[in-house]
Amino acid sequence: LGSGDFVDKILQDAEEQLERREKLKIAGYGLDALAREVAALFDIEPAQLFTEGKYPLIVRARSLFCYFAVRELGMTATHMARKLNLSQPAVSIAVKRGEKLAQEGGYSLPSITINL
């Protein structure tokens, strides 16, 4: 696996991510709150994230929504696929697209980083 420092770093990162997810759950932060925040970033209604269609703005917002749901909240791609009426592979692709959007656009969820 590599040096002990490398393993320690990986374990520490995993523990921090788990703590963050637990704090979000305790705070009652779920998909509805996430949908509201992402929708606000794109100036759309939260319900639009759950509608069918390939409108570019909605696709971008849905991708970011999937990214934060899977990576921040720990939802599975399968769970998100059921919620969004998409296939699991489509959600996985959306997560990758959302990660790129978050990095390039500097998107973050400020309200969930405060007081955690």
Secondary structure by P-SEA (a helix, b strand, c coil): cccaaaaaaaaaaaaaaaaaaaaaaaacccaaaaaaaaaaaacccccccccccccaaaaaaaaaaaaaaaacccccaaaaaaaacccaaaaaaaaaaaaaaaaaaccccccccccc
